[in-house]
Amino acid sequence: MKAIAFIAFTQAGCALAVDISQRLATLPEYAHASFSVAGPQRYAKEMDVDAYQDLSTWTAEHFAADDALVFVGASGIAVRAIAPHVQDKFTDPAVVSVDEEGRFAVPLLSGHVGGANDLARAIADVLGAQAAVSTATDVNGLFAVDEWAARHGLAIVERDVAKEISAALLEGRAVGYEIDFDIEDQPQGVAKGKGTADIGFVVSLDEAVQPFARTLHLVPRTATVGVGCRKGTDPAVLRRAVFDALAEARVSPHAVTTLASIDVKSDEPAIIQLAQGEDWNLAFYSADELASISGEFSHSDFVERTVGVGNVCERAACAQGGTLVTHKQSGDGVTVAIALTSPQASGEENIMGEGKLLVVGLGPGGADDMSGRARKAIQSCDLIVGYTVYIDLLKSEFPDKDVLTTPMRKEVERCRAALDQAAAGRSVAMVCSGDPGVYGMAGLIFELASEYPPVEIGIVPGISAANGGAAVLGAPLMHDFCVISLSDLLTPWETIDKRLAAAAEADFVISLYNPSSHKRPDYLQRACDILLQHKDPSTVCGTVRNIGREGEEAHVLTLGELRDTPVDMFTTVFVGNSQTMCIDGRMVTPRGYLQREDEP
């Protein structure tokens, strides 16, 4: 379960929702989940939760986007809210209702496949409450094949047969199973092998396997299909080529998670239509990224001259760490290759690398400001760890990655969690906004690493807020500059005071991070008062809010005006030196090149 959204309607409900989410995050089965909590506008700041404006809008958004919804309040509110959106237990998210006193956790929707029963039990366990599970197999203590499949990330192919298996167990009839892979968590209450059972399930990549008269196929989702094609390829031709390759490899289309190609094909209608029609993820890679993938691949000089790398389909198929099972197949202007990662039927994590931890800078905001190296680093890892806000920025870029989030002020816990996972053998990307070595997690990771078994640590730089904001304003950092954070959570204000005074006296250009928050609304004003002791009120300054994100805005103003300008934590402030000027509305600090030309 990757994303769990809580909503509450009172102050007490908000407190309980936050408490539950924090407790669930400590459980191994939810360690990789991301949590969000929403409450009424009037409680949002006080309770440190997101504010929602309208329940129906919130429900529609999270029903479509998240894996589970938890309503803290009356069950009737939850039922009425989700009613317009309920479609199918195989696709609907889990929905759980918890009363405000935390006595009962009631799974309302998608108990097995969506995991609502397990989520309700987990909530009950952490609260010392009772889970009111009412599904028939659970009430009767019987094996639930859809729940077991969901727990192991297996695609359920024949949904009607899944229902028939539950009915057979309720009637006391024999149900068998066969599994192509090693699984420690064996199904209970069903018989291994065919025996006398005429109905059962098989865990296999091959849907042609039919061990029972009525067979349910549970398919590990482990395949990536790499493709290349001519511009304007008929969508039917591409689809036929891909499905023919899957059939020849005896790999079910249900095993496919991703359709991958080179970035110059990112707008190819045939590729987009195939992925959308089959509900597969799309992944596109640059020529440099494909060329960097290790392995033995076929090579075409013509393809290399055309797109910059000698093979597209095989390299794209292996970009997520898989092993080729189908090498390049060509025909009708289409190339196809298939790679598989290790099946996760046993519930174990797919380990790509041994004890690797990359601390990755995402840049100041949107995906456009993320470096190719950062994107490649995240793609190479199987777990992303970060602050909830930063993880939300990555969800559309890396929808299949496991994530582990912590809220603000939980930096030590976040870094320990990343080191724990890396020490256990996982390949982890710890993501930070801006650059990880500028008010990021790089230093803390190194400080804590000595407490853990040896872990390979790498730092992937990113565009800092200072660099990103400067580019929006013009060129304010062309001469000597410094960066000072106004947050006194970790640095005493007395120290910040001295640094501001010293930087101003030395006539540095100054970039101010964390200039204000609801708990310290006057810190920028206090900083300006210190700077004004050494700088002229007419000194050119600038502010940039939401750098690289939606709603980006920038202003050039004087230091005197800056003192009374409202800002927030999403704003980066720039204070010029004595030479900084405003040129056509842009903030520019001369380096001195023109003055040198004027010298005799």
Secondary structure by P-SEA (a helix, b strand, c coil): ccbbbbbbccaaaaaaaaaaaaaaaaccccccbbbbbbccccccccccbbbbccaaaaaaaaaacccbbbbcccaaaaaaaacccccccccccbbbbbcccccbbbbcccccccaaaaaaaaaaaaacbbbbccccccccccccaaaaaaaaccccccaaaaaaaaaaaaabbbbbbccccccccccccccccccccccccccccccccccccbbbbbbccbbbbbbcccccccaaaaaaaaaaaaaaaccccccccbbbbcccccccaaaaaaaaaabbbbbbbcaaaaaacccbbbbbaaaaaaccccccaaaaaaccbbbbcccccccccbbbbbbbccccccccccccccbbbbbccccccccccccaaaaaaaaacccccccaaaaaacccccccbbbbbbcccaaaaaaaaaaaaaaaccccccccccccccccaaaaaaaacccccccbbbbbbcccaaaaaaaaacccccccbbbbbcccccccaaaaaaaaaaaaaaccbbbbcccccccccaaaaaaaaaaaacccccccccccccccccbbbbbbbcaaaaaaccccccbbbbbbcccccccccbbbbbccaaaaaacc
